[in-house]
Each structure stands twice: as C-alpha cells, then as structure tokens.
Amino acid sequence: MFRTRITELLGIDYPILQGGMRWAARAELAAAVANAGGIGFLSAHTQPTPKDLEAELARAHALTGKAIGVNLTLLPANTGLDYDGYVAAIINGGVAAVETAGGNPSKYIERLKAAGIKVVHKCVTVRHALKAESLGVDAVSIDGFECAGHPGEDDVPGLVLIPQAATKLRIPVVACGGFADGRGLVAALALGAEGINMGTRFMLTQESPLHPALKERFVQATERDTVLIGRSYGDSSRVMRNAVSAQVLEIEKKGGATHHDLLPLTGAKRWMEAMATGDVEGGAIPLGISVALANDLPTCAELIGRIVAEARQIVHGRLPAAVPV
Ligand SMILES: Cc1cc2nc3c(=O)[nH]c(=O)nc-3n(C[C@H](O)[C@H](O)[C@H](O)COP(=O)(O)O)c2cc1C
C-alpha cells in the first residue's frame, strides 16, 4: 500500500493511473491495471457510440471487481460525438472515476459528481488546473512537455510544472508525462504530486492491444524518437519519429499548412490503422519521451509491482543512505 490523497480518493492501493489513450485504452488494459492495484481509464471515444462504451465497460467489469475509470476527451475535433450519451453510459456503467481532458469539463462535472463519480481533470498548464479546481473537480492530472499526445504550447517540463501545480492547488495533483518507473514515482511524490499517470509505459505491456511490431519498435526507441508536430498551427502533438511525422514536419517547415490540410497525414484514422496493423511508418502515433525508459513488455501486474518495489527501495534504501539522519 501507498497512501496519498489520490489513493484515498480513488480507493486504490498504489497511486498509479493509466491515462486514457485513444484506440489503446480498452477493457483488458484498464482491468489489468485495476487488478494490479492502480486504476485504468478506458477511452470513451474509442468506442463509436455510448452503447459500445457500455458494452466495453461491462467487459472491463467482467475482468476485474476493482474500480474502473473512463477518459472523456473534449477535443474540438471530436465535437460531433454524443458526449451526453457517453456521460450517461459512464453513469450507468458503474464507473468510479472520469478523466476529463482536452477542454473545459464544466458541463459534465455536476452530473458525474451527483452520481458519486470522481472527476480527475487532465490539463497541461497551471492556469487551466486552477480553473478546473474552481469548477469543482476532485483532482488534477498535470501533463508536462514530455507527454505523449497534446502537451500544449508552453513547453514547460514536469520538473517545473508539477511543483508549481502542487504549490498553487488545494486539490491533489497527479504528475503526468515522462513517468515510467519507480524513480519517476518517487520524483513525482517529491515534487508534491500524489500519484503518477502513465500512457506510453502502459501502452508497452502485455495487455495493451498495440500490434507486436510496434511494441518491438518502441522497446528499442530512445528519447530522440519522438517529435512535435502541429506546432506551426498551434496544436502541438508529440508522436513517434517516423516517415509520416517527418513528412508532416517537412510540410510545416514550408509554412501555411493548416490542421485541416494535414489531417490526411496526422488524423487519428490513419494512426489508429497503423497501431492495429503494426505499420511502423504508417501514421503519426502519439508517443511520449518516456518511451526511452520502457525497455520491455511486462504484464501490468509485473510493471506496477516493479515500480512499487523500486520506489520503496529508493525511499528506504538509496535516499536514507545518501542523507543519513
Ligand atoms: C496512443 C496514445 C493515445 C492517447 N490518447 C489520448 C486521448 O484520447 N485523450 C487523452 O486525454 N490523452 C490521450 N493520451 C495521453 C495519455 O493519456 C497521457 O496523458 C500521456 O500518455 C502521458 O504521457 P506519457 O506517455 O509520457 O506517460 C494518449 C497517449 C497515447 C500514447
């Protein structure tokens, strides 16, 4: 057991969250994280309709008796989605916590909280975290520059972002982006966070649905194998370095291309297909710099067990040895 306000809030043994990942965060992964003592968030909009989300939640509950979460990403690009329907599915589906992200969650907070569901809002700036706190969310997950997907445009790494958030917020803070091992967990706690949220590391586990060819490629990857695309039109996204992201950067360098122009290359349809088929050069797949720290493909139970054991060794072994009382 680890005890922080996050473990208390979410009713989990270890302060380790598996962040929502479009296409990748499904029942098997979330349930495996839950069974190992953390909490996993299914990706709502990976399921085409609210009915599909309900079915996915039923699958997750069949795989674990522990708490399950759902990620509700409110990106403008997703506005065609039936968010009210997803929220109803979440409420009917016995969900313990929702990870909101990508936009202002105010429209849904009251309904979720009235149903006894905890709301963890994920954002990338302290000002958005403070706003979310003022709206009544239970906790904030703050994503540093290192993270997979959308790190925002401020380029503030976790080492500065997390302590600032922890100082300025009253609600608990979860550190997100760049975490992959016990060293990261101890560092996050030292910075004032009360848990870690990981995407990339959980994508590289046995229970993740990612195609084996991509898993193998990512296990070999270094900290130089991600790039930021979308910077030229103000929607940065950290993705794997490959033929498609190189092509996107080439076009951006020439100037004038819009989000819409680049969608055929950057769009989720393309990278989700690449994830399913193992086409390592086929799409701009979200990937965090933490991929450098993920050098194998454990089960979620092995991974969480290892993180916890390493964190304990640091706290009770390495640190006391370095700083004798
Ligand atoms: C393949 C992939 C898809 C993702 N999709 C989403 C998403 O739909 N919504 C969201 O809020 N975050 C998404 N994320 C971000 C993760 O939830 C998490 O914030 C991020 O991975 C943390 O950084 P890390 O990869 O260094 O752990 C995605 C990440 C990955 C790797």
PDBQT file of the ligand as one rigid body, heavy atoms in Angstrom, charges set to zero:
ROOT
HETATM    1  C1  LIG A 401      -1.547   6.274 -28.149  1.00  0.00    +0.000 C 
HETATM    2  C2  LIG A 401      -1.961   7.345 -27.174  1.00  0.00    +0.000 A 
HETATM    3  C3  LIG A 401      -3.231   7.890 -27.297  1.00  0.00    +0.000 A 
HETATM    4  C4  LIG A 401      -3.639   8.878 -26.393  1.00  0.00    +0.000 A 
HETATM    5  N1  LIG A 401      -4.920   9.357 -26.483  1.00  0.00    +0.000 NA
HETATM    6  C5  LIG A 401      -5.375  10.222 -25.540  1.00  0.00    +0.000 A 
HETATM    7  C6  LIG A 401      -6.726  10.649 -25.546  1.00  0.00    +0.000 A 
HETATM    8  O1  LIG A 401      -7.521  10.271 -26.407  1.00  0.00    +0.000 OA
HETATM    9  N2  LIG A 401      -7.127  11.503 -24.570  1.00  0.00    +0.000 N 
HETATM   10  C7  LIG A 401      -6.272  11.945 -23.590  1.00  0.00    +0.000 A 
HETATM   11  O2  LIG A 401      -6.707  12.693 -22.718  1.00  0.00    +0.000 OA
HETATM   12  N3  LIG A 401      -4.981  11.567 -23.570  1.00  0.00    +0.000 NA
HETATM   13  C8  LIG A 401      -4.512  10.712 -24.504  1.00  0.00    +0.000 A 
HETATM   14  N4  LIG A 401      -3.210  10.281 -24.456  1.00  0.00    +0.000 N 
HETATM   15  C9  LIG A 401      -2.307  10.842 -23.400  1.00  0.00    +0.000 C 
HETATM   16  C10 LIG A 401      -2.220   9.943 -22.177  1.00  0.00    +0.000 C 
HETATM   17  O3  LIG A 401      -3.446   9.758 -21.525  1.00  0.00    +0.000 OA
HETATM   18  C11 LIG A 401      -1.239  10.554 -21.146  1.00  0.00    +0.000 C 
HETATM   19  O4  LIG A 401      -1.670  11.854 -20.788  1.00  0.00    +0.000 OA
HETATM   20  C12 LIG A 401       0.167  10.634 -21.700  1.00  0.00    +0.000 C 
HETATM   21  O5  LIG A 401       0.467   9.461 -22.413  1.00  0.00    +0.000 OA
HETATM   22  C13 LIG A 401       1.166  10.833 -20.577  1.00  0.00    +0.000 C 
HETATM   23  O6  LIG A 401       2.469  10.877 -21.040  1.00  0.00    +0.000 OA
HETATM   24  P1  LIG A 401       3.397   9.555 -21.117  1.00  0.00    +0.000 P 
HETATM   25  O7  LIG A 401       3.042   8.917 -22.398  1.00  0.00    +0.000 OA
HETATM   26  O8  LIG A 401       4.772  10.067 -21.063  1.00  0.00    +0.000 OA
HETATM   27  O9  LIG A 401       3.067   8.681 -19.943  1.00  0.00    +0.000 OA
HETATM   28  C14 LIG A 401      -2.758   9.328 -25.367  1.00  0.00    +0.000 A 
HETATM   29  C15 LIG A 401      -1.481   8.765 -25.272  1.00  0.00    +0.000 A 
HETATM   30  C16 LIG A 401      -1.076   7.779 -26.153  1.00  0.00    +0.000 A 
HETATM   31  C17 LIG A 401       0.300   7.187 -26.019  1.00  0.00    +0.000 C 
ENDROOT
TORSDOF 0
